[in-house]
């Protein structure tokens, strides 16, 4: 150890004598190591980090896909990942292999909740709520920051309305005031008693924005416009459990799939005809590791992060090749000194160790500087991907695993770029070096240097070509014609139900909102809709046409729909290509109308018939005359540009329905 320490001090003295070389080397390595540390920070936080709960390796998810948020009918490939709440209860009560089996809402919260403390004058604040089963916190094995957490008795029918507050909102809005516990909060116009605060660092069951209020499942019928809690044909909950030690997952998966088939066959009408029984026989579920929680976000970002990691690896290899050349040139310039040391009896191993020590010291210095690059890089990436870096529980500050990764990669880098110079020096002949270097030494050095230059050029070419292709793809996506206008548009979310508005008050509210916003300076259009498809939201149901045979089993008759006002089309730049759009005369008392898109026409009018004047409904043959098609609108690619435009139709905003509580402007 004393010899190694002497080597380190000698390396520091040598690097101090060459400040230009040292600065160039440290900056080069900082870029290569920092880029890798930055990407590893994201990889660790998104793909490798377990939920901050007790023994996360014991958690198992019942399901494997992202089926957010409410599904009906047969699931894709007959594999269930999203379940009716009653099916969850049946699995929970008949699967003793789990210590706990919890349910949580697939889509976050009862939408966007509004919350205010009953005592005081503070205004209501938007928040993120999530319906969870009473054993949710017991399943994760976490302890409260203050107060207590939810227990199964809190989720029983008729229990007092209680809620658990998330640590982040407790810290952000209430400065960790302990008097919050026991106080009454009004969530969406309903009073709840806060019984406790979730622990610090706990962000819920999935990697996303931390939940602000954990609400018992039993409160869902009180808060929801149309309750799904006891609907057997509405799949809307994820299931996550803690497995007992020693339980084999393979046999358990088969038993749970059998139990699920038994429940579905007894409770869902779609499984009680011939086609349904055939589908039921194929129905199954999968048990997957639950240490990451509901890993939908991880699956979404995995490919991109792996690509970034590969790119960062190329950058590091280029830096290593560049550094090897610099160190090799510096080593050749010190041939005389090295030869004298060999002539005085220094062994080749001793010289190799000294050169590698100098390389490792240089790499560690680059690694330390690289941590600063990593911190800035993570902040930049989070800023590019998310408007608010707090959207996900990822910290830009390097954690212990990241520090360990940076140290390990620094050591590896030092060894990699120091090998060639060390090998060249150890095989140099002292007499040749003292005479000014012979042909063998000069030729050998030339071959190695040329090889490093070729490697560096090849890696740079691969990196540049990849970056060029990626830039081209991003440019095409950015300038792709989606069929709508995005410049000078602003989206505002409102939820009248949260403010206590009854359905009969909505027409007056919408009219007042429209008039006040339209009167604002610079506002040209005020488009109002039930949801904004620009964010991927819409309703989807099967349609039945008047004058046509009933749909065959498994026939695709689904179409998405949204309620909108007359200004909606010009507000987003969508054009009506045939017939008319929605007008102010389409009210709650007028006939039901719809404006369909071109994809709807292609799907349901393949024979070329004129869609204008056709009638359809959403509740089977008895409702086939409810809506009349009065216009055709242009296709708009609202979400994934890689997918085909879906069949969609617009309905007037004021033609009533309970689901119109939530609106977008």
C-alpha positions, 0 to 999 in steps of 0.5 A: 500500500505504501508503494501504491501511495508513492505511485499516486503522489508521483502521478500527481506531481507529474500531472501537475507539471503538465497543466495543459495535458491534465486539463485537456484530459480531465475535461475529455474524461469528464464528458465521457464519464459524466454522460454515462453517469447522467444516463445511469442516474436515470436508468437506476431511478426509472428501471432499477430502483425498487419501491421505497417499501419494506422487502420489495422483492416479496411483492408480486403484481397480478398482471403484466400490461398497461391497460389504464384506465377503464376497460370493458369486454374481452381483454387483448389476447384474453390476458387480464391485467386490469380487473373489476373491483369485485373480481379483486375481492374474489381473488383476495378472499380465495388466495391464501398464498398472499400475506396481503393482496391490495387494489389500486385505481389504474388511472390516477385518482378520481380525476384531478381532485380539488382539496381545501382545509375546512378550517381557514380561508385558504382556497381549494387547490388541485391535487392528485388522488388515488382510490386504494383498498384498505390494506394498501399500506399494510401490503407495502409495509410502510409506517406513517410520518405522523398519525396513522395509515389506512386500515381495512376497517376504513374501507368497509361499507358505511365507514367514516370518510377518511383519507391519508395525505401524501408526504409531498403535499404535506411538506409543500402546502402545510409545512409539515404541520402536525395539526393536519392530522385529525382535521377535515379536508373537503375533496370534491365537495365531500368532507374527509378526515385526515388520519395520517401522512404517508412516509417521506420518500413514498410516492405510491405504487408506480413511478409517476407524480406522487399521490397527494391523497389516498382515498378508500375504495369505499368512497368511490360511489360517493365521489364518482359521477357513475360508480364503477366499484360494484360493476362487474363489467368495468375493469379499472383496478390493478392488483399488487400483493405480498407473497408468503415465503416459499410459495411457487408462482407457477402453480399459484398463477394457474390457480388464480387464473382458474379462479378468475375464469370461474368468477368471470363466467358467473358474473359477466354476460359476455362470457355466457354465450357460445363465443364467450365460453370459447374466449373464457377457456383461453382467459388467463393472467400473469404474475410478474415481479412487483418490486418496481410496483406497477411498472408501466412507466418503466416499460414506456421509457426502457427502450429510450434509456437503453438507447441513451446508455448505448450512445453514452457508451460510445462517447466514453469509448471515443474519449478512451481512444482519444486519451490513450493517444494523448497518454501514448504521445506523452509516454513517448516524450518521456522515453529517456526518463523511462529508459534510465529507470529501466537501466537502473533496475526498475522492473517492467511490472513496476513501470506498468504499474506506475503508468497505470496508476497515473492513468487511473488517477487521471480517470478518477479526476475526470470522474469527479469532474464528470459528476458535475456533468452528470448532475447538469445532464440529468437536470437538462434531460428532466427539463426536456422531458418534463416541464417540472422536474418533480413530475417523477421522483427522480433526483438530479443529485448523484445517489450512492449507486450512481457514485459507485457507478462513476467510481467503477467506470473511472477505474475501468476507463483509466485501465482501458486507456492506460493499457496501450501506453503501459504495454509500449513502455514496458517493451521499449529497449533502454539503449534504443530510447537513449539513442533517440529511439530506434526503428522498432520502437518508432514503428510500433508506436506508429501502428498503435497510434494509427489503430487508436485513431482508426477506432476513434474515427470509426466510433465517431462515425457511428455516433454521428450517423446515429445522431443524424438519423435520430435528429431527422426522425425528431424533425419529421415528428415535429413538422408532421401534419397532425391535422390541427393547429398548436400555435397560440393555443392554451388548455385549461382544465376545469371540473364543475363537480369538484366545485359542487355544481349539479347537472342542471346548472351546467348549461348556465355555467358553460355559457358564463365561462364561454362569454367571460373567456371570449371577452378576454383581450386576444382570445379569438375562440373558446373551444370547450370539450368534455375531455381534450383528445390532445392529451389522449383522453376520450370515451369509447363505446360500441355503436349500432346503426339504424337499419342494419343487422345487429353486430356479430360477436367480436365484431369491431364496432367501437368508436371514440367520442367527445362532447364539444361546443361550436368553437371547438373545431376552429379552436384546434384547427379541425375542418368540417369537410362535409355537412355542418359542425356543432352549432349553438342550436345543438342544446340539451332539448334539441335532437341528438346529433354527431359530427364524425371524422373521416376514419369513422366514415371509412370504417362504417360506410365502406359501401360508399353510402353518404353518412349524412343523415344516418342514425346510430346509438350506443345502447344496442338496437333500441338506441340506434336512432338516438344520434343523427350524423350531420357532418364529417370532420377531417382526421386529426392525429391526436396521440400516437403518430405511429397508429392509425387515426381512430374512428371518432365522433363529436357530440354537442357539449350541452346534450346532457349526460352525467359524464359531462361534469369534467370539461376542458377549455 
